[in-house]
């Protein structure tokens, strides 16, 4: 199953970007354009809508192994025989790590943004957002402004968070629907500490060799998603990892400090493949 993608750039190394939960590939557009360069000849970027997000197909059940397999198929189809630098944030970061471990022949460099290969317990950070999306009276909305007003009053006062979540709202004729597979994510969130999305698929990658390529691990200085205790586990899977802490940035590092992220990714693209 091919995933929906957007392309940026006309020449140079291949690089693919994977978004986080409730994101879309175009969330990386600013970074992709900067990395590709003014003439679009420094890199060829692919912005990927992961399964159950954006314009990509929905799946019947969530699994990182399934997400990684569909991502690998999409990259292989986009550039047969070529290798990729893979960038992933949060949910997309876990997907990118699994893809690199299970399809190492396809991925030559890796950039993981503010996520670690571990269980985060549950989806408590997103549960309220998901419940709000389920409760929104879609049939009563006359405009996107109505949706924003309702969500601001009922769920989330922060306009930036609302804008991020409501990008998933799509109008079709006189009706509104969620592009993201909200019910699938709600079912996962309802599992509490048994959440698959919050977990790390240890069994799925148990038989994989350590990933041999260069890895940059971006960490938001104000984020709690990565701790010092995670470094040892990360090095087990990715022995060539280099951690970069971005001061003043939260979990959405690429939104808070785009210049640092562009510079870091550009350097990664030039990094030697052999240690």
TORLO-852930 format. One line per field, with one value per residue (C-alpha): residue number from 1; chain; x, y, z. Coordinates in Angstrom, 3 decimals, always signed. Layout:
# TORLO-852930
num = [NUM  ...] .
chaine = [A  ...] .
east = [X  ...] .
north = [Y  ...] .
up = [Z  ...] .
***
This chain:
# TORLO-852930
num = [1  2  3  4  5  6  7  8  9  10  11  12  13  14  15  16  17  18  19  20  21  22  23  24  25  26  27  28  29  30  31  32  33  34  35  36  37  38  39  40  41  42  43  44  45  46  47  48  49  50  51  52  53  54  55  56  57  58  59  60  61  62  63  64  65  66  67  68  69  70  71  72  73  74  75  76  77  78  79  80  81  82  83  84  85  86  87  88  89  90  91  92  93  94  95  96  97  98  99  100  101  102  103  104  105  106  107  108  109  110  111  112  113  114  115  116  117  118  119  120  121  122  123  124  125  126  127  128  129  130  131  132  133  134  135  136  137  138  139  140  141  142  143  144  145  146  147  148  149  150  151  152  153  154  155  156  157  158  159  160  161  162  163  164  165  166  167  168  169  170  171  172  173  174  175  176  177  178  179  180  181  182  183  184  185  186  187  188  189  190  191  192  193  194  195  196  197  198  199  200  201  202  203  204  205  206  207  208  209  210  211  212  213  214  215  216  217  218  219  220  221  222  223  224  225  226  227  228  229  230  231  232  233  234  235  236  237  238  239  240  241  242  243  244  245  246  247  248  249  250  251  252  253  254  255  256  257  258  259  260  261  262  263  264  265  266  267  268  269  270  271  272  273  274  275] .
chaine = [A  A  A  A  A  A  A  A  A  A  A  A  A  A  A  A  A  A  A  A  A  A  A  A  A  A  A  A  A  A  A  A  A  A  A  A  A  A  A  A  A  A  A  A  A  A  A  A  A  A  A  A  A  A  A  A  A  A  A  A  A  A  A  A  A  A  A  A  A  A  A  A  A  A  A  A  A  A  A  A  A  A  A  A  A  A  A  A  A  A  A  A  A  A  A  A  A  A  A  A  A  A  A  A  A  A  A  A  A  A  A  A  A  A  A  A  A  A  A  A  A  A  A  A  A  A  A  A  A  A  A  A  A  A  A  A  A  A  A  A  A  A  A  A  A  A  A  A  A  A  A  A  A  A  A  A  A  A  A  A  A  A  A  A  A  A  A  A  A  A  A  A  A  A  A  A  A  A  A  A  A  A  A  A  A  A  A  A  A  A  A  A  A  A  A  A  A  A  A  A  A  A  A  A  A  A  A  A  A  A  A  A  A  A  A  A  A  A  A  A  A  A  A  A  A  A  A  A  A  A  A  A  A  A  A  A  A  A  A  A  A  A  A  A  A  A  A  A  A  A  A  A  A  A  A  A  A  A  A  A  A  A  A  A  A  A  A  A  A  A  A  A  A  A  A] .
east = [+0.000  +1.621  +1.428  +0.599  +3.702  +4.800  +8.117  +10.520  +13.775  +15.028  +18.533  +20.832  +20.544  +17.175  +15.674  +12.257  +10.413  +7.952  +5.590  +4.248  +0.802  -1.952  +0.622  +1.014  +3.974  +3.514  +4.343  +7.957  +7.603  +9.606  +12.491  +12.372  +12.527  +15.475  +17.359  +16.660  +18.136  +16.950  +17.368  +16.057  +19.283  +20.888  +18.528  +15.370  +12.887  +9.801  +7.192  +5.272  +1.765  +2.043  -0.819  -3.993  -2.875  -3.357  -4.254  -2.789  -4.986  -6.258  -5.229  -7.365  -4.920  -1.917  +1.582  +4.986  +6.110  +3.210  +3.884  +7.587  +6.809  +4.476  +7.051  +9.761  +7.508  +6.743  +10.418  +11.381  +8.658  +9.601  +13.265  +13.962  +17.466  +18.333  +19.004  +17.540  +18.248  +15.223  +14.001  +11.259  +9.617  +7.820  +5.518  +7.359  +10.642  +9.690  +8.499  +11.807  +13.830  +11.923  +12.277  +16.042  +16.426  +14.230  +15.181  +18.767  +19.590  +17.210  +18.237  +21.765  +21.382  +18.917  +17.697  +15.386  +13.626  +12.667  +11.655  +13.404  +13.132  +11.123  +7.582  +5.968  +3.309  +0.152  -1.224  -2.196  -0.645  -3.094  -6.126  -7.917  -7.264  -8.617  -11.735  -12.333  -12.051  -14.564  -17.013  -16.829  -20.288  -19.092  -22.625  -23.238  -20.132  -20.649  -16.969  -13.478  -13.765  -16.708  -14.533  -11.742  -14.134  -15.718  -12.357  -10.986  -13.968  -14.259  -10.731  -7.652  -7.081  -3.641  -4.132  -0.975  -2.091  -5.566  -4.148  -2.023  -4.936  -7.543  -5.383  -6.914  -10.387  -11.454  -14.569  -16.272  -19.291  -21.525  -19.895  -16.768  -14.689  -11.395  -8.590  -6.760  -8.095  -9.360  -11.332  -8.263  -6.200  -9.039  -9.210  -5.467  -5.612  -8.403  -5.945  -4.085  -0.651  -1.302  -1.214  +0.706  +1.386  +2.992  +5.022  +8.221  +7.991  +10.785  +9.715  +9.473  +13.094  +14.581  +16.172  +17.515  +21.188  +22.222  +21.797  +25.253  +24.683  +25.224  +22.394  +21.603  +19.286  +17.729  +16.439  +14.393  +16.061  +12.656  +11.123  +10.689  +10.450  +14.146  +16.126  +19.791  +18.765  +17.635  +21.130  +22.303  +19.223  +19.573  +23.216  +22.251  +20.180  +22.142  +25.824  +26.805  +24.278  +25.200  +22.871  +22.152  +20.225  +18.438  +18.231  +14.852  +13.007  +10.132  +8.872  +8.192  +11.858  +11.527  +8.799  +10.580  +14.084  +13.872  +17.271  +19.082  +17.199  +18.033  +21.719  +21.798  +20.110  +22.342  +25.428  +23.983  +23.508  +27.255  +28.320  +30.509  +28.702  +31.665  +32.740] .
north = [+0.000  +3.256  +6.250  +9.789  +11.923  +15.384  +15.974  +18.904  +19.362  +18.086  +16.725  +15.509  +12.812  +11.346  +12.362  +11.452  +13.121  +11.420  +13.397  +12.684  +11.634  +13.733  +15.341  +15.298  +15.241  +18.907  +19.804  +19.358  +21.597  +24.537  +22.266  +20.300  +23.450  +24.776  +21.465  +21.152  +24.613  +27.683  +25.982  +22.641  +20.887  +20.118  +17.280  +15.551  +15.455  +13.303  +14.385  +11.291  +11.015  +7.974  +5.428  +6.699  +10.311  +12.980  +11.556  +8.099  +4.994  +3.889  +0.618  -1.805  -2.070  -0.052  -1.521  +0.106  -2.868  -2.311  +1.423  +0.781  -1.777  +0.632  +3.404  +1.140  +0.120  +3.770  +4.776  +1.819  +2.669  +6.364  +5.671  +2.030  +0.939  +4.168  +4.710  +7.345  +9.621  +9.231  +11.909  +11.140  +13.054  +11.422  +8.716  +9.173  +8.830  +5.434  +4.402  +5.597  +3.656  +0.444  +0.997  +1.509  -1.636  -3.829  -2.323  -1.199  -1.765  +1.079  +3.673  +5.113  +7.891  +8.575  +11.616  +10.973  +13.974  +14.012  +10.407  +7.380  +3.626  +2.950  +2.719  +5.993  +4.241  +5.527  +8.284  +10.563  +13.553  +13.067  +11.487  +14.782  +15.910  +12.640  +12.765  +16.350  +15.346  +12.568  +14.918  +17.727  +18.123  +17.818  +17.892  +21.291  +23.043  +25.753  +26.658  +25.841  +28.905  +27.214  +24.181  +26.329  +28.210  +25.004  +23.328  +26.424  +26.529  +22.794  +21.415  +23.504  +27.271  +27.242  +28.405  +26.655  +23.277  +23.806  +24.685  +21.531  +19.266  +20.929  +20.518  +17.033  +18.446  +18.164  +19.456  +17.256  +18.971  +20.039  +17.663  +17.665  +14.626  +13.819  +12.829  +11.115  +7.766  +9.205  +6.103  +3.876  +6.211  +6.485  +2.703  +2.570  +5.372  +3.503  +0.634  +2.793  +1.336  -1.342  +1.330  +0.115  +3.660  +4.649  +1.436  +0.393  -2.800  -4.730  -8.119  -6.836  -5.632  -8.293  -10.211  -7.153  -6.280  -2.889  -0.200  +0.563  +4.049  +7.502  +8.707  +12.160  +12.221  +15.654  +16.425  +19.452  +21.112  +21.882  +18.512  +15.561  +12.916  +11.955  +11.443  +10.699  +7.141  +6.552  +6.948  +3.402  +1.842  +4.090  +3.092  -0.592  -0.172  +2.692  +2.562  +5.507  +7.875  +11.492  +13.401  +17.088  +19.032  +22.106  +24.759  +26.394  +23.872  +21.708  +18.447  +19.995  +20.830  +21.504  +24.081  +25.758  +25.876  +25.292  +26.844  +24.440  +21.483  +22.511  +22.902  +19.559  +17.675  +19.331  +18.186  +14.683  +14.504  +15.124  +12.713  +9.778  +6.448  +4.549  +5.179] .
up = [+0.000  -1.137  +1.167  +0.090  -0.451  -1.536  -3.309  -2.905  -4.807  -8.142  -7.529  -4.786  -2.115  -1.191  +2.149  +3.582  +6.470  +8.842  +11.096  +14.561  +15.800  +14.146  +11.874  +8.094  +5.759  +4.894  +8.512  +7.359  +4.277  +5.663  +6.658  +3.407  +1.267  +3.258  +3.086  -0.640  -1.195  -3.117  -6.492  -5.267  -6.233  -2.848  -1.910  -3.080  -0.225  +0.187  +2.745  +3.819  +5.259  +7.510  +7.527  +9.231  +8.663  +6.019  +2.627  +3.227  +3.608  +6.991  +8.593  +10.557  +13.450  +14.559  +14.554  +14.164  +12.110  +9.717  +9.520  +8.864  +6.137  +4.325  +4.639  +3.206  +0.310  -0.440  -0.445  -2.623  -5.128  -5.184  -6.048  -6.937  -5.981  -4.150  -0.458  +1.807  +4.717  +6.990  +9.423  +11.924  +14.768  +17.711  +16.272  +12.980  +14.848  +16.228  +12.765  +11.286  +13.867  +13.171  +9.412  +9.764  +11.863  +9.659  +6.289  +6.835  +3.169  +2.290  +4.908  +4.813  +7.416  +10.207  +12.152  +15.104  +16.626  +20.318  +20.863  +22.383  +21.738  +24.876  +26.206  +27.249  +29.316  +27.673  +25.450  +28.340  +26.545  +23.673  +25.336  +25.925  +22.356  +20.978  +23.124  +22.008  +18.363  +18.933  +20.659  +18.117  +16.489  +12.895  +11.453  +13.058  +11.743  +9.138  +8.832  +10.077  +12.301  +14.052  +14.708  +16.082  +18.367  +19.667  +20.300  +22.028  +24.390  +25.031  +24.869  +24.090  +24.479  +22.818  +19.189  +17.992  +19.308  +17.849  +14.453  +14.501  +15.407  +13.215  +10.123  +10.207  +9.583  +5.956  +4.233  +1.660  +0.154  +3.029  +5.498  +7.629  +8.515  +10.193  +7.842  +10.683  +11.873  +15.160  +16.180  +15.788  +17.968  +20.497  +20.784  +21.393  +23.975  +25.791  +26.418  +28.954  +29.665  +27.028  +24.314  +21.256  +20.047  +23.352  +23.503  +21.739  +19.599  +21.323  +19.935  +16.352  +16.325  +18.609  +15.752  +13.946  +13.868  +15.215  +12.584  +11.077  +9.624  +11.138  +13.381  +14.756  +17.758  +18.230  +21.698  +22.718  +25.690  +27.229  +26.364  +28.722  +26.009  +26.208  +29.416  +30.074  +30.979  +27.387  +25.914  +26.680  +25.043  +22.008  +21.550  +21.684  +18.533  +16.970  +18.016  +15.794  +17.359  +18.115  +20.398  +19.816  +22.440  +21.087  +23.805  +24.270  +22.097  +23.239  +21.778  +18.353  +17.844  +14.103  +14.762  +17.690  +16.175  +12.415  +11.701  +14.016  +12.555  +8.972  +9.818  +11.639  +8.794  +6.188  +8.078  +8.377  +4.607  +4.225  +6.969  +5.867  +5.782  +7.243  +10.828] .
***
